[in-house]
Amino acid sequence: EMTVTPTSDSLVTLIEQALQTGDDALLEQCFACDDEDVVNQTSRRLPSGRIVLLMRRLVSKFEKRPSRGLLLTRWLAALLRHHTAYLVTVPDLTAQLAGLSQMLEQRLSSYSRLTALGGRLDLLLSRMHSGEGMRADARPLVVMKED
């Protein structure tokens, strides 16, 4: 069964209709598009007056279901990339998007810790594979203490 990728023309129209009528199901259909070129073209063509409302809806969906982060952040990134000049003129935008900022900070913090743990595990595994694994009577060369 073939799936048809929507065009940016149709998505612009559908997003504007969904925002105007408050149709969440229609907005979900639009956000389901994961073709990066179509998302970029659609974001570029959206009128500036709808960007803040659309971003708030995206952030709300992201806060409710963080597991959809990859798809929703693709849309957020495209909107930010194409409408930055307009967004910097919006008063109190920082307050409106505070939830998004906080959620991203939490994820970045977790990512940093997981990356550090992965690096330590890689180091341990590489030493074990190279024959330099620790013996039962060996003392560690370095002891790391975390805060």
Contacts in CASP RR format, 6 or more apart in sequence:
PFRMAT RR
TARGET T0000
AUTHOR 0000-0000-0000
METHOD contacts of the structure
MODEL  1
EMTVTPTSDSLVTLIEQALQTGDDALLEQCFACDDEDVVNQTSRRLPSGR
IVLLMRRLVSKFEKRPSRGLLLTRWLAALLRHHTAYLVTVPDLTAQLAGL
SQMLEQRLSSYSRLTALGGRLDLLLSRMHSGEGMRADARPLVVMKED
5 33 0 8 1.000
5 35 0 8 1.000
5 38 0 8 1.000
6 14 0 8 1.000
6 30 0 8 1.000
6 33 0 8 1.000
6 38 0 8 1.000
7 38 0 8 1.000
8 38 0 8 1.000
8 41 0 8 1.000
8 42 0 8 1.000
8 44 0 8 1.000
8 45 0 8 1.000
9 45 0 8 1.000
11 30 0 8 1.000
11 33 0 8 1.000
11 38 0 8 1.000
11 42 0 8 1.000
12 42 0 8 1.000
12 45 0 8 1.000
12 46 0 8 1.000
14 26 0 8 1.000
14 29 0 8 1.000
14 30 0 8 1.000
15 27 0 8 1.000
15 30 0 8 1.000
15 42 0 8 1.000
15 46 0 8 1.000
15 50 0 8 1.000
15 54 0 8 1.000
16 46 0 8 1.000
16 47 0 8 1.000
16 50 0 8 1.000
17 23 0 8 1.000
17 26 0 8 1.000
18 24 0 8 1.000
18 26 0 8 1.000
18 27 0 8 1.000
18 30 0 8 1.000
19 27 0 8 1.000
19 50 0 8 1.000
19 53 0 8 1.000
19 54 0 8 1.000
19 57 0 8 1.000
27 57 0 8 1.000
31 58 0 8 1.000
31 61 0 8 1.000
31 71 0 8 1.000
31 72 0 8 1.000
31 75 0 8 1.000
32 71 0 8 1.000
33 39 0 8 1.000
33 42 0 8 1.000
34 71 0 8 1.000
34 74 0 8 1.000
36 74 0 8 1.000
39 74 0 8 1.000
39 75 0 8 1.000
39 78 0 8 1.000
40 78 0 8 1.000
40 81 0 8 1.000
40 82 0 8 1.000
42 78 0 8 1.000
43 75 0 8 1.000
43 78 0 8 1.000
43 79 0 8 1.000
43 81 0 8 1.000
43 82 0 8 1.000
43 83 0 8 1.000
44 78 0 8 1.000
44 82 0 8 1.000
46 54 0 8 1.000
46 79 0 8 1.000
46 83 0 8 1.000
48 83 0 8 1.000
48 86 0 8 1.000
49 86 0 8 1.000
51 79 0 8 1.000
51 83 0 8 1.000
51 86 0 8 1.000
51 87 0 8 1.000
52 87 0 8 1.000
52 90 0 8 1.000
52 93 0 8 1.000
52 96 0 8 1.000
54 79 0 8 1.000
55 76 0 8 1.000
55 79 0 8 1.000
55 96 0 8 1.000
55 97 0 8 1.000
56 96 0 8 1.000
56 97 0 8 1.000
58 72 0 8 1.000
58 75 0 8 1.000
58 76 0 8 1.000
58 79 0 8 1.000
59 76 0 8 1.000
59 97 0 8 1.000
59 99 0 8 1.000
59 100 0 8 1.000
61 68 0 8 1.000
61 72 0 8 1.000
62 68 0 8 1.000
62 69 0 8 1.000
62 72 0 8 1.000
62 73 0 8 1.000
62 76 0 8 1.000
62 100 0 8 1.000
62 103 0 8 1.000
63 99 0 8 1.000
63 100 0 8 1.000
63 103 0 8 1.000
66 103 0 8 1.000
66 107 0 8 1.000
76 100 0 8 1.000
80 87 0 8 1.000
87 93 0 8 1.000
90 96 0 8 1.000
94 101 0 8 1.000
127 133 0 8 1.000
127 134 0 8 1.000
134 140 0 8 1.000
END
